[in-house]
Amino acid sequence: MRQRRSLRTPNPEVRRRLLEAADNLIHEQGFPALRIEEIVDRADLSIGTFYLYFESKDDLFINLVIENTGELQRRLEAASKTAGSVLQRLGQVLDTYLDFVKEHERGFLYYHSVGHVDTTVGPLSVWACNQSALTLRPLLEEGMARGEIRKTDPELLSQAVVGLNQHIVSYWLQHQDVYTREQIKSFLFHLFG
């Protein structure tokens, strides 16, 4: 593994191009088959430039998960603020989650299968689940306050919903010949009602 040099003024556009190229290639072929040469070729950059921004392919994947988690949070938050009852908005949130996971299907399955990856923010999967739970919690608290959702500990409920969704959606992606998206959405949604 090469030691990454520190950039005085990193170019966010170069970083974005590398992450976007990797995200697209992961969608096409999966992460294990991904090669750094393909990433830089797709981004129209050099291998040297790659190593100015990332220490390795695994480092790039961690950064991609962090970026995608932020994007997912923004989408979930927007869906939670749509019009309607809390349960209707939870349906919107679930649709948004399913759309996002389907867009990043191969990366999501790899992320789900690698399990415990240590980062500076702790285990990557725990951090990502916590971010989604933080985004979902206010909507669940509102549902409890309005009597649309049974009152319980909002922290545990948000963690349980995110963890269950992540597992069931991973299972669905591996069994799409058995379960449709609508069956999965219906199953998850009816856990609330």
Buried (B, 14 or more C-beta within 10 A) or exposed (E): EEEBEEEEEEEEEBBEBBBBBBBEBBEEEBBEEBEBEBBBBBBEBEEEBBBBBBBBBEBBBBBBBBBBBEEBBEBBBEBBEEEEEBBEBBBBBBBBBBEBBBBBBBBBBBBBEBEEBEBEEEBBBBBBBBBBBBBBBBBBBBBBEEEBBEEEEBEEBBBBBBBEBBEBBBEBBEEEEEBEBEEBBEEBBEEBE
